[in-house]
Amino acid sequence: MEIGVPKETKDREFRVGLMPSVVRALVEQGHSVAVESNAGLGSGFSDADYQQVGAKTVDADTAWAQQMVVKVKEPLIAEYGYLKRGQLLFTYLHLAANRKLAEQLIASEVQAIAYESVEADRHFPLLAPMSVIAGRLSIQFGARFLEIQQGGSGVLLSGVPGVAPGKVTILGGGIVGMEAARMAIGLGANVQILDVNVDRLSYLENIFGARVNYLYSNSHNVEVAVTDADLVIGAVLIPGKRPPTLVTKSIVEKMRPGSVLIDVAVDQGGCMETLRPTSHSEPVYTEYGVVHYGVPNMPGAVPRTATQALNNATAPYVLQLANDGMLALDKNPALAKGLNASYGQLVHPALLQEFPDLG
């Protein structure tokens, strides 16, 4: 199969769809790989690194012209013209919050498989590695934007002897929430996690013990926990759907000035009413005195780590698609669940509920 790897064009997105070791495996199995020049530089991979394992370094038009295109982030408007009928697109899509892209995938009749929709036994293997990184980064960025020079309240999450630590509230106890808690605990912060799944809270208690407060997520507990926090992490994800709004405008208005809101699932719509997508170039804005951080591609801040982690997860699926084409979906049910759009039809059940008129 002819495989293309375009350079990412999202703001300050330095990850790359395939690293050289995966390209080598593809070439060894008889496939050709065309990598856009400089696509891997931000992740530490030069054009020479790709050439040494058998890839061709090409321009963007050529990378996009291949039978299968492997990316990291969703195609942007400037890239819509590259999409063509029957082409296999394998990348993150997050269509529930992007109707325009969903419509474009339908119009172009591509076969679009989304990393975040690949599912095996209620586990999302291609979402998990970026969720781990995003969860950990959320505390790192939160600590930074609590600094008064960044518009924050000037709270040190760890505290010091004689001064109480900062308070971190995490909404959602999945992978993102768990990793955010791990980092916050490591800093010495006062941490609480809210989730609607009591079994999940019990699981987290077995991991973190008494270092975290575990609360059932309802409107009352959310309001109390958020308004009392220095840093709030939104970690709510419903696969294929927009998360419910948990942090309303009225709650934000009650928060202490200089508190920080970070929503890791902003690319899927997010759970905070006042938070909108931002970018690595302009990551925050202040509303009602509260600092809002909404960068949808957080792991792009650490591309050397993130590209390797992502490729470790995607490589087996890329190889299977390269070897078998769309027949791979018949052989691998987990991969089949990742299909979002095919030949002019939106096919993922959750997306059909989100956009019933596009079915």
N, C-alpha and C positions, 0 to 999 in steps of 0.2 A: 504494500500500500504506500501511497505518496502522502507524507505527513508534513504539515507546516506548523511552525512555531513562530508566531508574530511577536514583536516587541510589545509589551503592555503600554497602553497610552493613558490610562487613568492617572490622575495627578500623583506624582511621586510614587508610582507603583513600580518597584524594581525587582519583583519576583519574575520568574520565567517558567513557562509551562513545562519544559523538559530540561533536565540537567544532563550534562554529557554522558554520565554513566548509563542513563536510561536510553539516550540516543544510541549509544554503543550496542546495547542489547537489541534494539530495533534493527539496526544495520546488520548485526550478526544473523538475524532471522530473515534477512532479505528485503527489508523495507528501505525506502529512501526517505531522508529527513532534510527538510529545507528550513533553516533557522534564520530569521531576520538578523542582519548584522547588528551587533551590539545588544541583542536581546538579553543576553545573560550577564552583562557587565556588572549591573547592580547587585547581582547575587554572587559575584566573584568568578564568573566564567567568561573567558575571552572567546573571540571568534576562532582563534587558533585551537582552543580546547575542543570546540565542536568539530573543527576540520580534522583534528587528529583522530577522532572516533568515527569519521566517515560521513559527517553531515556536510551539506553545502550551506554556505552563508550567502544570503540573498537579500533582495529588497522586500519591502512590505507587500507589494503586489504579488510577488512570486510566493511568499510564505502563505498568503491567504488563498492562493489559487489551487492548493493541494486538495486531495480527496478528503483528508481528515485534518482538522485544525485543533491543536491542543493549546489552550490558554490557561490563564489564572482567573482573570476577572471577565465580566460580561462585556460583549462588544459595545462600544460607545457609538453615538450617532454618526460620527465621522467614519466608522467602520461598517456601517450597515450596508453600504454598497458592495462590500466584498462577499456578502453572504449569497450563496447560490443554491439552486435546487439540488437536493440529494447529498449535499455536502454534510459530512459528519462533524459536528461541533461539540467538543468536550471541554467544559470549563464550569466555573461558578456562574450561575445565572440570577438567582433570587428574583424570580419573575413576579412574585406576589406583590412586590412593591414597585413594579416597573411594567405597567401595562403597555407602554409604548414599545418596549423591546419585545414583549409577548406578541404584539401585533406584527412587528417586523419579522420575527421568526416564522410566523404563519405566512406572511406575504412572500417571503423568500423561499419557502418550502424546504428549509434545511432540516436535518435530523439532529436535534439538539438534546444532548445528554448533560444534565446538571450534576456537578459533583455533590452538591448538598442534598440531592434527592436519591442518590444511590443508597440502598437500605438493605441490611441483612439482619434478620432477627431483631428488629426495632433498634438497630445500631446503625449509625451513619459514618462509615469508615473514612470517607473523604472529607467530611466536615470536621471530624474529631481533631485532627492535628492542628487545624487553624483555630478551633475553639480553645484548645489548650493554650496556644500562644496568645490569642486575643484576651482570654481570661487573665493571664498573667500580666500582659501589657496594661490592662485596664487599671490595675493598682499602680503600676509604674507611672502611667500618665496621670492618674488621679493625684498621686503624691506631688507630681510636678505642678499641676494646675491649682493645687491648694496653696502654692507659694504666693505670697502677696504681690510679687513682681509680675505674676501671671494673671492677676485678677482675683486670686483666691483669698481665703480668710486668714492665711498665715498659720495654719495648723500643721504641726508635724505629726504624721500618723503614729509614729512610735511613742510619742510623748518623751518625757525625760523624768528622772527621779524627782518627785514632788509636783509633777504636772501630768494630768491625765492624758492618755493617748487619744488620738482621733477616733471618731466613730464611723465605721463602714457598714452600710446596709447593702445587701446583695439580694436582688429580686430574681429568684430562679436558682434551683440547686442542681442543674445539669452540669455538663463538663465545664462550661464557661464559669458558672457560679462556683463550682468546686475549686477550680484553679485560681480564681480571684480570691477566694477565701484562703487558699494555701499561701498566696503571696502576702495578703493582709496580715495573716497570723504571724508570718515570718518577720514582718516589720514591727509586730507588737501592737497592732491596732485592736480596738474593741470592735468585734465583728458579729454581725447577725445575718442569718440567711432566712429568706421567706420562700416557701414553696407550697403548692396545693397538694403535693403528693407526700403524705405522712411517711410512707415507706421510704421515700428518698431522703427525707429528713432523718429518719432512723439510721439509714446507711451512712449519711454524712456524720452523724453523731458517733458512729463506730470508728470513723476515720479521725475526726478532729477532737472528739471528746468535749470537755467542758470549756475549751478555748473559744467556742462559738455559741451564740444563742440561736436556737432554732424555733422559728415561728411559723404557724400556719398562715398562708397568704389569704387574707380577706381585706376588704376595703378599709376597715378600721385599723388593722395591724399595719397595713401598708402606709397609711397616713401617719400613724404615730412613729413608725420606724424611719420613714423618709424625712419627716420634718425635724427629727432629732439627730440626723446624720450630718457628718461633714462631707462624706463622699458616698454617692449612691451609684451602684452598678446595675444596669438593666441587663439581665441575662436570661430573658424569656424567649424561647424559640418554639414555634409550632410548625413542623415541617410543611413547607408549601403554602403556608397561610401567614397573614399578618398577625402578630401577637396582639392580645388585648391591651387596651390603654390602662395601665395601672397607676401611673403618676400623672394626675390631672393638673391642669393649670392652677386650680384652686389650691392644690397641695404645694406646688412650686412656690406660690405666693407666700406660703407660710414658712418656707425654709429660711435658715439663717443666711444673711448676705455673705457671699464668698464661698458658699458650699458648692460642690461640684457634682454634676450629673454626667454619667457616661453610659451610653446605650450601645452595647456590643452588637445587638441585633438590629441596628438602624437600617442595614441594607435590606432587611426583610420588613421594614415598616416601624419597628421599635415599639416600646411599651410606654413611652413618655410623650405626653401631648405637646409639650413645648419644644421638644428636641427635633431638629431637622438635620439632614446629612451635611457634613462639612468636608474638609479635605486636609491632607497633610500640610499643605501650604498655609491654610487658614483653619486650624483645627477647632477653635473655640469661639463662642460669642457669649455675651452676658444678657440674660433676660430676667426681669424681676430680681436683679441682684445676684442671680445664681449663674455660675459658669457652666455652659453646656458644651460637651464634647461629643461629636457625632461622626467621626471618620469611619466610613463604611469598610475600608480596607486596612484595618489596624495592623495586621501582620505584615503589611508592606513596609512597615517601619524597620523590620528586622529581616530583610530578604535573604541574607545568607543562611540564617536558621530556617526561615519559613519555606523557602524553595526546597531545601533538602527534606524537611518534614513532609511537605505536600507530595513531593515526588515519591518518597518512600511508600506513601499510601496509594497514589494513582498509578504507579508503574505497572502492576499486574493487570489492571483494567485497560490501560493503554495498549499493552502487548496483546491482550485478548481481542480488543477491537481491531488492531492492526492485522492480526492473523485471520480473524473470522468476519470482519465487517459487522453489519447489523445482525448476522447470525449469532454473534456473541450474546445477544440479548436472550436468545432461546436457550443458550447453554448456561447462562448466569442470571438467575432471577433477581439478584441484588442489583446488577447492572440494568436490567430491564426496568426496574422501578425508577431509575434515573432519567428515563426518557420523558422529556417535557413537551416537545413538539416534533411532529414528523409529517413531512410532505403536506404542509398547509393546514394541519390540524393540531390543536392543543390537546394533549392526551393524558397529562398527569391528573389523577382524580382530584387532588387538593386544589390545583389551579383551575380546574373546571368549576369547582365550587366558588372560587374567588372571582372568576370571569366567566359566568355561565353563557354569556352571549358570544364567546369566542370558541365554543365547542363545536 
